[in-house]
């Protein structure tokens, strides 16, 4: 995984609560057997009419946001299905940061496995960002979002921060505990 | 110190405990299916890794399999490829697979318990959010993403931050348990606590009503824990649990010894602390019908489609969401739920496709015909459920009434196979998610119990099943 660098970009505002992973990547695209190529299907049913015509009223189709790397949204983003395809689609489309007041657990976890930074911010700060149209900078090292001269700090679990900053491979980390896993297996009666 | 059931299972599975951050948990059972695993196996290949415990890993194909005649080839080439990839991965890595022709094939959360792969006190993971179903047996069972599937295949462990605990008590005697089902209980809970009400928690369902439920009913409840945002939900195992599993194919040989241990140990201690608590009185609830595009957007069958401002109780974001949901669902506020007519009925999914669900629905259907306006389908959860139902003659009852009787799989719960709604079609469904497009782009889903779905199929619209003779 690529180590996470500072991200500077305008913000794509997706003003909805409870966006579920069925909307982020609809089921007809879960049949692919690789991790890439999902970006074209991101928010498919919201983005396209009859499968190909871009819906003008959907925020991702506004040319203003075409280079945006930061998605801003509302409470409980990523609820529902565990499909990691949702994280793959966001990343493949170009989003490296998602900001919301809260996230669903499995989606939140999946983001870190793919080098996406999900940032939990209080609702007031989220509201401020919804009312801002200039570029912002997400700085993971310092745990801040810079909006012009205003600095908004954010909290993140220290181990998750480390994973992203160093681009760590989870499995390689776990395999360092091989002796402990083996010891655990020996200590347990066979179930 | 007194501990909850969840804390006991957690403590006994910690392999590495860090001062700060997640713990490394051992996984006793890993269930694998075709949709969320191909990229995980690819990752293993790329890094020249093997599956650490093939004996604790079980695979089946359920999400995109057709539910029509299995002797015919699969028409959808992309689905077919995904199924072949799972076959190859299981062969290459030495994993037991219940393939499309296996007598044990079925929805992963239906076959786990019926084969005795699911056991009390164990940790169970699967790349599917409805893994919470297995919590009905007093196991800690939760869904994971594909990266974690790869991680578990390679290490038989998963990193997890310890969730908090949420006690949900269900008390009170249901006046008519055939009409007020486990589905109505869980929908009532989600309706009240919200789709994020359980986020970050493990729910333990407790109380007299839960004790009275059968194992199949407990599975329906635990299954939908994720719809309340909780990673897992569980019920302390009891004699019903032990009897359900006794004699199943994969239960360990020392079963009686294990039962003695489980009976003594697998329950929350008296006075154990829960971080959150909620009580539902089951004697006060009605059959539930969802009207919107998430499972909390649900009301009583005797109710009406709400006005957005009434539903949102002052929350601006929720009000906008409700307005959008009503547009998507093509419903006007104030409409009586029983005036909503239906095009389709789906009885199936990991929530409600077990033998008991089919028996309950068939009792109402027997000797009657479904509405001429409705196309209705029964998709048994597994090949075993299908065989057992056929032995009881349920297939004939459903077919005579005008239902289609299908092969087992996830089917129209998520519409990855050809079983989908056309745009604008309205469906009474026993599944778990009424998200936009879930059962087909533009399709409109109303979540209900099997008996409510059966009654809707006969009438062509929703019916209060308490008014029917269900005995």
Boltz contact constraints between the chains, C-beta under 6 A:
constraints:
  - contact:
      token1: [A, 17]
      token2: [B, 317]
      max_distance: 6.0
  - contact:
      token1: [A, 17]
      token2: [B, 321]
      max_distance: 6.0
  - contact:
      token1: [A, 18]
      token2: [B, 195]
      max_distance: 6.0
  - contact:
      token1: [A, 18]
      token2: [B, 294]
      max_distance: 6.0
  - contact:
      token1: [A, 20]
      token2: [B, 435]
      max_distance: 6.0
  - contact:
      token1: [A, 22]
      token2: [B, 435]
      max_distance: 6.0
  - contact:
      token1: [A, 22]
      token2: [B, 438]
      max_distance: 6.0
  - contact:
      token1: [A, 26]
      token2: [B, 437]
      max_distance: 6.0
  - contact:
      token1: [A, 27]
      token2: [B, 414]
      max_distance: 6.0
  - contact:
      token1: [A, 27]
      token2: [B, 416]
      max_distance: 6.0
  - contact:
      token1: [A, 30]
      token2: [B, 35]
      max_distance: 6.0
  - contact:
      token1: [A, 31]
      token2: [B, 78]
      max_distance: 6.0
  - contact:
      token1: [A, 31]
      token2: [B, 79]
      max_distance: 6.0
  - contact:
      token1: [A, 31]
      token2: [B, 82]
      max_distance: 6.0
  - contact:
      token1: [A, 33]
      token2: [B, 38]
      max_distance: 6.0
  - contact:
      token1: [A, 33]
      token2: [B, 85]
      max_distance: 6.0
  - contact:
      token1: [A, 35]
      token2: [B, 39]
      max_distance: 6.0
  - contact:
      token1: [A, 45]
      token2: [B, 437]
      max_distance: 6.0
  - contact:
      token1: [A, 45]
      token2: [B, 441]
      max_distance: 6.0
  - contact:
      token1: [A, 74]
      token2: [B, 317]
      max_distance: 6.0
  - contact:
      token1: [A, 76]
      token2: [B, 196]
      max_distance: 6.0
  - contact:
      token1: [A, 79]
      token2: [B, 195]
      max_distance: 6.0
  - contact:
      token1: [A, 81]
      token2: [B, 129]
      max_distance: 6.0
  - contact:
      token1: [A, 82]
      token2: [B, 128]
      max_distance: 6.0
  - contact:
      token1: [A, 82]
      token2: [B, 129]
      max_distance: 6.0
  - contact:
      token1: [A, 82]
      token2: [B, 143]
      max_distance: 6.0
  - contact:
      token1: [A, 82]
      token2: [B, 145]
      max_distance: 6.0
  - contact:
      token1: [A, 84]
      token2: [B, 145]
      max_distance: 6.0
  - contact:
      token1: [A, 84]
      token2: [B, 146]
      max_distance: 6.0
  - contact:
      token1: [A, 105]
      token2: [B, 231]
      max_distance: 6.0
  - contact:
      token1: [A, 106]
      token2: [B, 143]
      max_distance: 6.0
  - contact:
      token1: [A, 110]
      token2: [B, 145]
      max_distance: 6.0
  - contact:
      token1: [A, 113]
      token2: [B, 147]
      max_distance: 6.0
  - contact:
      token1: [A, 159]
      token2: [B, 21]
      max_distance: 6.0
  - contact:
      token1: [A, 170]
      token2: [B, 151]
      max_distance: 6.0
  - contact:
      token1: [A, 171]
      token2: [B, 151]
      max_distance: 6.0
  - contact:
      token1: [A, 171]
      token2: [B, 154]
      max_distance: 6.0
  - contact:
      token1: [A, 174]
      token2: [B, 155]
      max_distance: 6.0
  - contact:
      token1: [A, 177]
      token2: [B, 16]
      max_distance: 6.0
  - contact:
      token1: [A, 180]
      token2: [B, 15]
      max_distance: 6.0
  - contact:
      token1: [A, 180]
      token2: [B, 16]
      max_distance: 6.0
  - contact:
      token1: [A, 181]
      token2: [B, 15]
      max_distance: 6.0
  - contact:
      token1: [A, 184]
      token2: [B, 15]
      max_distance: 6.0
  - contact:
      token1: [A, 184]
      token2: [B, 26]
      max_distance: 6.0
  - contact:
      token1: [A, 191]
      token2: [B, 28]
      max_distance: 6.0
